[in-house]
Amino acid sequence: CRLPADLGGPPAFARWLELCRDYRRATRAVSEGLYVGASAETRLLNTVTAISYWVGSHRRTQAWTAVKHRNKEDDVRLLVDHMLPRFESWFGDGGEFSARLWWDYNQVKHDPAHAIDYTLVSVFTSAARLLLIGDLLDTVAGTTKPSKRIADHYWQLRDGVQEILQDPERCRVPDTRHKRHKRRHRSG
């Protein structure tokens, strides 16, 4: 593997340490994702929180964080769009992937009774984690070589993402507006 050379050799190590110091909420969540025994829900919460932190910390300095979409924006979609040139074969346009991951994140965060699709959440969370790792390493390297290598190397995960995305019913984000409206109406 040529990854250390792609990162810029020994000086990249110092840049990685600086990145870890300056953006520890993003880098720590990436490394904690490697711990054995963390639940799918915990990995989902940690990964999406780290992505939100990474995107938020660049809102004033990086143009890619200001892109607006028709739907309500989410940080996962911003990172997916930013990394899409290297990961297009994984996600297509990225819309279904990011919408479903963001929806599951919000459901797990706000609804203790939410039952997740463990395979979908595990596969999508692992892919999102790799997107974040790719952007972190691209930042260290000053080039997109690391994320290109990651996108090419993790072909089995890519295939898992594609398999899930090919099932539109499984990836569909349920419309919960009616359910919320009923809840509000009853309590009022």
C-alpha positions as CSV (number, residue, x, y, z in Angstrom):
1,C,0.0,0.0,0.0
2,R,1.3,3.4,-0.9
3,L,-0.9,5.4,1.4
4,P,1.9,6.9,3.5
5,A,3.6,8.2,0.4
6,D,0.2,9.5,-0.9
7,L,-0.3,11.4,2.3
8,G,3.0,13.3,1.9
9,G,5.5,11.1,3.7
10,P,6.8,11.8,7.2
11,P,5.7,15.5,7.3
12,A,2.1,14.2,6.9
13,F,2.4,12.6,10.4
14,A,2.9,16.1,11.9
15,R,-0.1,17.4,9.8
16,W,-2.2,14.4,11.1
17,L,-1.3,15.3,14.7
18,E,-2.3,18.9,14.1
19,L,-5.6,17.8,12.6
20,C,-6.2,15.5,15.6
21,R,-5.5,18.4,17.9
22,D,-7.6,21.0,16.0
23,Y,-10.5,18.7,15.1
24,R,-10.5,16.0,17.7
25,R,-14.2,15.5,17.7
26,A,-14.0,14.4,14.1
27,T,-10.8,12.4,14.3
28,R,-11.7,10.7,17.6
29,A,-15.0,9.5,16.4
30,V,-13.3,7.9,13.4
31,S,-10.8,6.0,15.6
32,E,-13.5,5.1,18.1
33,G,-15.4,3.5,15.3
34,L,-12.8,0.8,15.3
35,Y,-13.6,-0.4,18.8
36,V,-15.2,-3.8,18.9
37,G,-18.5,-4.1,20.7
38,A,-20.0,-0.7,19.9
39,S,-23.7,-1.1,18.8
40,A,-24.9,-0.1,15.4
41,E,-26.8,2.8,17.0
42,T,-23.7,4.1,18.8
43,R,-21.6,3.9,15.7
44,L,-24.3,5.8,13.7
45,L,-24.6,8.5,16.4
46,N,-20.8,8.9,16.7
47,T,-20.2,9.0,12.9
48,V,-22.9,11.4,12.0
49,T,-22.1,13.7,14.9
50,A,-18.4,13.7,13.8
51,I,-19.5,14.5,10.2
52,S,-21.7,17.4,11.5
53,Y,-18.8,18.7,13.5
54,W,-16.4,18.4,10.6
55,V,-18.8,20.2,8.2
56,G,-19.7,22.8,10.8
57,S,-16.1,23.6,11.5
58,H,-15.6,24.4,7.8
59,R,-18.8,26.5,7.2
60,R,-16.9,29.8,7.0
61,T,-13.8,28.5,5.2
62,Q,-14.9,25.9,2.6
63,A,-17.4,26.6,-0.2
64,W,-18.6,23.0,-0.3
65,T,-20.3,23.5,3.1
66,A,-22.5,26.2,1.7
67,V,-24.2,24.2,-1.1
68,K,-27.9,24.3,-0.8
69,H,-30.4,21.6,-2.0
70,R,-34.1,21.7,-2.6
71,N,-34.8,19.8,0.5
72,K,-33.8,20.7,4.1
73,E,-30.0,20.4,4.2
74,D,-28.1,18.0,6.3
75,D,-24.4,17.6,6.9
76,V,-24.2,14.1,5.6
77,R,-25.4,15.2,2.2
78,L,-22.9,18.1,2.2
79,L,-20.0,15.6,2.8
80,V,-21.4,13.1,0.3
81,D,-21.6,15.8,-2.4
82,H,-18.1,17.1,-1.6
83,M,-16.7,13.6,-1.9
84,L,-18.9,12.4,-4.7
85,P,-16.3,12.7,-7.5
86,R,-14.3,9.9,-5.8
87,F,-17.3,7.9,-4.5
88,E,-19.9,8.3,-7.3
89,S,-19.7,4.5,-8.0
90,W,-20.7,3.9,-4.4
91,F,-23.8,6.3,-4.1
92,G,-25.0,7.5,-7.5
93,D,-26.0,11.0,-6.8
94,G,-25.8,10.5,-3.1
95,G,-29.4,11.6,-2.4
96,E,-30.9,8.4,-1.2
97,F,-27.9,7.3,0.8
98,S,-27.6,10.6,2.7
99,A,-31.3,11.1,3.2
100,R,-31.7,7.6,4.7
101,L,-28.6,7.8,6.9
102,W,-29.7,11.3,8.2
103,W,-33.2,10.0,8.9
104,D,-32.0,7.0,10.8
105,Y,-29.6,9.2,12.8
106,N,-32.5,11.5,13.8
107,Q,-34.8,8.6,14.6
108,V,-32.2,7.0,16.8
109,K,-31.4,10.3,18.5
110,H,-35.0,11.4,19.2
111,D,-37.2,8.2,19.2
112,P,-36.1,5.5,21.7
113,A,-38.7,3.1,20.2
114,H,-37.3,3.4,16.6
115,A,-36.4,0.0,15.2
116,I,-33.5,0.2,12.8
117,D,-32.6,-2.0,9.9
118,Y,-29.3,-3.2,11.4
119,T,-27.7,-4.2,8.1
120,L,-28.6,-0.9,6.4
121,V,-27.4,1.2,9.3
122,S,-24.2,-0.8,9.7
123,V,-23.3,-0.6,6.0
124,F,-24.3,3.0,5.5
125,T,-22.5,4.1,8.7
126,S,-19.3,2.3,7.7
127,A,-19.5,4.0,4.3
128,A,-20.1,7.4,5.9
129,R,-17.2,6.8,8.2
130,L,-14.9,6.1,5.2
131,L,-16.1,9.4,3.6
132,L,-15.1,11.3,6.7
133,I,-11.7,9.4,6.9
134,G,-11.2,10.2,3.2
135,D,-11.7,13.9,3.7
136,L,-9.6,14.0,6.8
137,L,-6.7,12.2,5.0
138,D,-7.2,14.4,1.9
139,T,-6.8,17.4,4.2
140,V,-3.6,16.0,5.6
141,A,-2.2,15.1,2.1
142,G,-3.4,18.3,0.4
143,T,-4.6,16.0,-2.5
144,T,-7.5,13.7,-3.2
145,K,-5.3,10.6,-3.6
146,P,-6.1,9.1,-0.2
147,S,-9.9,9.2,-0.7
148,K,-9.5,7.8,-4.2
149,R,-7.5,4.9,-2.8
150,I,-10.1,4.4,-0.1
151,A,-13.0,4.4,-2.6
152,D,-11.1,1.8,-4.8
153,H,-9.9,-0.4,-1.9
154,Y,-13.2,-0.9,0.0
155,W,-15.0,-2.5,-3.0
156,Q,-16.9,-5.0,-0.8
157,L,-18.4,-2.2,1.3
158,R,-19.2,-0.3,-2.0
159,D,-21.0,-3.4,-3.3
160,G,-22.9,-3.7,0.0
161,V,-24.0,0.0,-0.3
162,Q,-25.1,-0.5,-3.9
163,E,-27.0,-3.7,-3.1
164,I,-29.0,-1.8,-0.5
165,L,-29.6,1.2,-2.7
166,Q,-31.0,-1.0,-5.4
167,D,-34.0,-1.8,-3.1
168,P,-36.0,1.5,-3.2
169,E,-38.5,0.3,-0.6
170,R,-35.7,-0.5,1.9
171,C,-34.0,2.9,1.4
172,R,-37.1,5.0,1.3
173,V,-37.4,7.6,4.1
174,P,-40.8,7.1,5.7
175,D,-43.1,10.2,5.6
176,T,-43.7,10.8,9.3
177,R,-45.4,14.2,8.9
178,H,-48.8,12.7,9.3
179,K,-47.8,10.9,12.4
180,R,-46.3,14.0,14.0
181,H,-49.4,16.1,13.0
182,K,-51.6,13.5,14.8
183,R,-49.4,13.6,17.9
184,R,-49.5,17.4,18.1
185,H,-53.2,17.5,17.4
186,R,-54.0,15.1,20.3
187,S,-51.8,16.9,22.8
188,G,-53.3,20.3,21.9
